């Protein structure tokens, strides 16, 4: 890695990036709070009238299809065009892309627009890679390991970094690959955890030289905070506020010391 997670967190907090988040209604509040706690600046701007203009001033764009609608999709198209006009990174979260024909069509269109990063659960990544998945609605039913080969092919075909997140995350750009460990079993019991992680990937991508490093950094920050919050929580309800506290409390030195990042050869990054 050319930039460690701690180095990236230092840069993020020194000059907090503005992240345009086109995300679903369920996730907006959680995602905004996660970005603020981590040190970034969120903006939930999705309307077609301003999405492209705003994307030209934001440091990064994130696009989430959790609550799809025609107006949302139009705003996504405009925002992606704006981000690409000024060379800003954009992150795609293909929520439940396997569930309906409409989601499959929109997801295929967005992948063809060449996102910088794709982050999803194993079922979503398998679907994008053209493979069968056991996903049911927004719930992923497949193991991360089952999607690793598909993630590599998807990264090679789309030219992006692909993150498969779950109990142990997997990140690849088609050549390099890393695993990130940590977090809490209470994370899946809190809504919008994955959606907010997508937004954090956008924040790290806004300040990183390499989107691969950005994804690893964001996942490591999330995992370290999740592990620390779990130690203080009594269940999923008390976990949520402690997780925000932990995201804020993680320092760059602590992040580099506690991040569990492993290369595919078994070595530590």
C-alpha positions in Angstrom: 0.0 0.0 0.0 1.4 3.4 -0.9 -0.8 5.2 1.7 -1.6 3.5 5.0 -5.1 3.9 6.5 -3.6 6.2 9.2 -2.0 8.5 6.6 -5.3 8.8 4.8 -7.2 9.5 8.0 -4.8 12.3 8.8 -5.3 13.8 5.4 -9.1 13.4 5.6 -9.3 15.2 9.0 -6.9 17.9 7.9 -9.1 18.9 5.0 -12.5 17.3 5.4 -13.8 16.2 1.9 -17.3 17.1 0.7 -19.0 13.9 -0.2 -22.2 14.0 -2.3 -24.3 11.0 -1.2 -27.1 9.8 -3.4 -28.4 7.2 -1.0 -31.6 5.6 0.0 -34.1 7.2 2.4 -33.4 4.6 5.1 -29.7 5.3 5.1 -29.5 9.1 4.8 -29.3 10.0 8.5 -27.0 7.1 9.4 -24.7 7.8 6.5 -24.5 11.5 7.3 -23.7 10.9 10.9 -21.0 8.3 10.0 -19.3 10.7 7.7 -19.4 13.5 10.3 -18.0 11.2 13.0 -15.2 10.0 10.8 -14.2 13.6 9.9 -15.8 14.2 6.4 -18.6 16.5 5.2 -21.8 14.8 3.8 -24.3 16.3 1.4 -27.4 14.4 0.4 -28.0 16.1 -3.0 -29.8 14.0 -5.5 -32.3 16.1 -7.4 -31.8 16.3 -11.2 -31.9 20.1 -11.1 -28.7 20.4 -9.1 -27.0 16.9 -8.9 -24.6 17.5 -11.8 -23.6 21.0 -10.7 -23.0 19.8 -7.1 -21.0 16.9 -8.2 -18.5 19.2 -9.9 -17.7 20.9 -6.5 -17.8 17.8 -4.3 -14.7 15.8 -3.6 -16.4 12.5 -4.4 -19.8 11.1 -5.3 -21.5 8.0 -3.9 -24.5 6.3 -5.6 -26.8 3.9 -3.8 -29.8 2.2 -5.4 -31.6 1.1 -2.2 -34.8 3.0 -2.8 -34.9 3.2 -6.6 -37.3 5.6 -8.4 -37.2 7.3 -11.8 -36.3 10.7 -10.4 -33.5 9.2 -8.3 -32.0 7.5 -11.3 -32.1 10.7 -13.3 -30.3 12.4 -10.5 -27.7 9.6 -10.4 -27.0 10.0 -14.2 -26.6 13.7 -13.9 -24.3 13.5 -10.8 -22.1 10.9 -12.4 -21.7 13.1 -15.5 -20.7 16.0 -13.3 -18.2 14.0 -11.3 -16.6 12.6 -14.5 -16.4 16.0 -16.1 -14.0 17.1 -13.3 -12.3 13.8 -12.7 -13.8 13.1 -9.3 -14.1 9.5 -8.0 -17.6 8.0 -7.7 -18.6 4.9 -5.7 -21.5 2.5 -6.6 -23.5 0.6 -4.1 -25.7 -2.0 -5.9 -28.2 -2.6 -3.2 -30.3 -5.7 -3.9 -29.3 -5.5 -7.6 -30.3 -9.2 -8.0 -33.9 -8.7 -6.7 -35.8 -7.3 -9.7 -35.4 -6.7 -13.4 -35.5 -3.0 -12.9 -32.6 -3.1 -10.4 -30.6 -5.4 -12.8 -31.1 -2.9 -15.7 -30.2 0.2 -13.6 -27.2 -1.6 -12.1 -25.9 -2.7 -15.5 -26.3 0.9 -16.8 -24.4 2.3 -13.8 -21.5 -0.2 -14.0 -21.2 0.7 -17.7 -20.5 4.3 -16.6 -17.3 2.9 -15.0 -17.4 3.7 -11.3 -14.2 4.2 -9.4 -15.3 1.8 -6.7 -18.1 -0.8 -6.3 -19.0 -1.9 -2.8 -21.5 -4.5 -2.0 -22.3 -7.7 -0.1 -21.4 -11.0 -1.7 -24.8 -11.6 -3.2 -24.8 -8.3 -4.9 -21.2 -8.7 -6.3 -22.1 -12.2 -7.5 -25.1 -10.8 -9.4 -23.0 -8.0 -11.0 -20.4 -10.5 -12.0 -23.1 -12.5 -13.8 -23.3 -15.4 -11.3 -26.2 -16.8 -9.4 -26.6 -15.7 -5.8 -28.7 -16.6 -2.8 -29.6 -13.0 -1.9 -33.1 -12.3 -0.8 -34.1 -8.6 -1.1 -31.5 -6.5 0.5 -30.1 -9.3 2.6 -27.0 -11.1 1.3 -27.1 -14.8 1.8 -23.7 -15.7 0.2 -20.3 -15.9 1.9 -17.7 -13.3 1.0 -15.4 -16.1 -0.2 -17.9 -17.2 -2.8 -17.8 -13.9 -4.5 -14.0 -13.4 -4.6 -13.4 -14.8 -8.1 -16.4 -12.8 -9.4 -15.1 -9.7 -7.8 -11.8 -10.1 -9.6 -13.5 -10.5 -12.9 -15.8 -7.6 -12.3 -12.9 -5.4 -11.4 -11.0 -6.4 -14.5 -14.0 -5.8 -16.8 -15.1 -2.5 -15.3 -11.7 -1.1 -14.4 -12.7 -0.3 -10.9 -11.9 -1.4 -7.3 -14.4 -3.9 -6.0 -15.1 -4.4 -2.3 -17.0 -7.4 -1.0 -18.0 -6.7 2.6 -19.2 -9.1 5.3 -17.7 -10.9 8.3 -14.3 -10.5 6.6 -14.0 -8.0 3.8 -12.3 -8.6 0.4 -10.9 -5.9 -1.8 -9.5 -6.3 -5.3 -8.7 -4.2 -8.4 -8.4 -7.4 -10.5 -4.7 -7.8 -9.7 -4.1 -6.8 -6.1 -6.2 -8.2 -3.3 -6.5 -7.6 0.4 -8.7 -8.9 3.2 -9.8 -6.7 6.1 -10.9 -8.2 9.4 -12.7 -6.7 12.4 -16.1 -5.2 13.2 -18.9 -6.6 15.2 -21.7 -9.2 14.8 -24.1 -6.5 15.8 -23.3 -4.4 12.7 -25.7 -6.4 10.5 -28.4 -5.8 13.1 -28.2 -2.0 12.5 -29.7 -0.6 9.4 -27.6 1.2 6.8 -24.3 0.0 8.0 -23.2 -1.1 4.5 -24.7 2.0 2.9 -22.8 4.3 5.3 -19.6 2.3 4.6 -20.1 3.1 0.9 -20.2 6.8 1.8 -17.0 6.5 3.9 -15.3 4.8 0.9 -16.2 8.0 -1.0 -14.7 10.2 1.7 -11.4 8.2 1.6 -11.4 8.2 -2.2 -11.7 11.9 -2.3 -8.3 12.3 -0.6 -6.4 9.1 -1.7 -4.0 8.9 -4.6 -5.0 5.3 -5.2 -8.7 4.1 -4.9 -7.5 0.7 -3.8 -5.8 2.3 -0.8 -8.9 4.4 -0.2 -11.2 1.3 0.0 -8.8 -0.5 2.3 -8.5 2.6 4.5 -12.3 3.1 4.8 -12.9 -0.6 5.5 -10.2 -0.6 8.2 -11.5 2.5 9.9 -15.0 0.9 9.9 -13.7 -2.4 11.2 -11.5 -0.9 14.0 -14.4 1.3 15.2 -16.8 -1.7 15.1 -14.4 -3.8 17.1 -14.0 -1.1 19.7 -17.7 -0.3 19.9 -18.5 -4.0 20.4 -16.4 -4.1 23.6 -18.6 -1.4 25.2 -22.0 -2.4 23.9 -24.6 -4.7 25.3 -26.5 -5.4 22.1 -27.3 -3.9 18.7 -29.2 -0.9 20.3 -26.4 0.3 22.4 -23.9 -0.5 19.7 -25.1 2.2 17.3 -24.1 5.3 19.4 -20.9 3.7 20.5 -20.0 3.0 16.9 -20.3 6.7 16.1 -18.2 7.5 19.1 -15.6 5.0 18.1 -15.4 6.3 14.5 -14.6 9.7 15.9 -12.2 8.5 18.6 -10.0 6.4 16.2 -6.8 8.3 15.7 -4.4 7.7 12.7 -1.8 6.0 14.9 -4.4 3.8 16.5 -5.9 2.9 13.1 -2.5 1.8 11.7 -1.8 -0.2 14.9 -5.2 -2.0 15.1 -6.1 -2.5 11.5 -6.2 -6.1 10.5 -5.2 -6.0 6.8 -3.9 -9.1 5.2 -2.6 -9.7 1.7 -3.7 -12.7 -0.3 -0.4 -14.4 0.4 -1.2 -14.3 4.1 1.1 -11.4 4.9 0.1 -8.3 6.7 -0.1 -5.1 4.6 
